[in-house]
């Protein structure tokens, strides 16, 4: 169905973002120092493109198609991006605040 196709395309786009995070942030040859703004904007853009079908009452009938599923995956990508950038005692306070914000949002999303 089109719901599953839209879902699959969105999952693939998120996987590309996660691959970018892996390449830019989780490098073993040098620690990441670039601000996360560009990748956070890509995640925001991906989230804005969540298929409309994800909000339909029947989305729960198809695995991995509900809006909460997509929102949770976006939050997980943000946490994946920010965790290594906040591991240092001298981490940018903005990144630490963003990590805390997204972690709280993930908890709220899971509890709904």
C-alpha positions in Angstrom: 0.0 0.0 0.0 1.0 3.6 -0.3 1.3 3.9 3.5 4.0 1.2 3.6 5.8 2.8 0.6 5.8 6.2 2.2 7.0 4.7 5.4 9.8 2.9 3.7 11.0 6.0 1.9 11.0 7.9 5.1 12.9 5.2 6.9 15.5 5.2 4.1 15.9 8.9 4.3 16.4 8.7 8.1 19.0 5.9 7.6 20.9 8.3 5.3 21.0 10.9 8.0 22.2 8.4 10.5 24.9 7.4 8.1 26.0 11.0 7.9 26.1 11.2 11.7 28.2 8.1 11.8 30.7 9.5 9.3 30.9 13.0 10.7 30.5 12.5 14.5 31.6 8.9 15.3 35.0 9.1 13.5 37.9 7.3 15.1 40.6 9.3 13.4 39.5 12.7 14.9 36.9 13.8 17.4 33.9 15.7 16.0 34.2 19.5 16.5 31.7 20.8 14.0 28.5 22.3 15.4 25.5 19.9 14.9 23.3 22.6 13.4 23.4 21.3 9.8 22.5 17.8 10.7 19.8 18.9 13.2 18.3 20.9 10.4 18.3 17.8 8.2 16.5 15.9 10.9 14.0 18.7 11.2 13.4 18.6 7.5 13.0 14.8 7.5 10.5 15.1 10.4 8.6 17.8 8.5 8.2 15.3 5.7 6.6 12.6 7.8 3.9 11.0 5.6 0.4 12.4 6.2 -0.8 8.8 6.5 1.1 8.6 9.7 -1.5 10.7 11.5 -4.4 8.6 10.3 -6.4 6.6 12.8 -5.5 3.4 11.0 -1.8 4.0 11.0 -1.5 1.8 14.1 -2.5 -1.2 12.0 0.7 -1.2 10.0 4.0 -1.6 11.8 6.4 1.4 11.7 3.9 3.8 10.1 2.4 5.7 13.0 3.4 9.4 13.7 4.7 8.5 17.1 7.0 5.9 15.5 8.5 8.6 13.2 8.7 11.2 16.0 10.6 8.7 18.2 13.0 7.9 15.4 13.7 11.6 14.8 14.4 12.0 18.5 16.7 9.0 18.5 18.7 10.4 15.6 19.1 13.7 17.5 20.3 11.9 20.6 22.7 9.8 18.4 24.1 13.0 17.0 24.5 14.9 20.3 25.7 12.2 22.7 29.4 12.2 21.6 29.4 16.0 21.4 28.4 16.2 25.0 30.7 13.5 26.5 33.5 16.0 27.3 33.6 18.0 30.5 34.2 21.1 28.3 31.2 20.3 26.0 29.3 23.2 24.5 26.5 24.0 26.9 24.1 24.5 24.0 24.6 20.9 22.9 24.2 19.6 26.5 20.9 21.6 26.8 19.7 20.2 23.4 20.6 16.7 24.5 18.6 17.1 27.7 15.6 18.6 25.8 15.5 15.8 23.2 15.9 13.1 25.9 12.9 14.6 27.8 10.9 14.7 24.6 11.7 11.1 23.9 10.5 10.1 27.4 7.3 12.1 26.9 6.7 10.5 23.5 7.2 7.0 24.9 4.8 7.7 27.8 1.9 8.9 25.6 
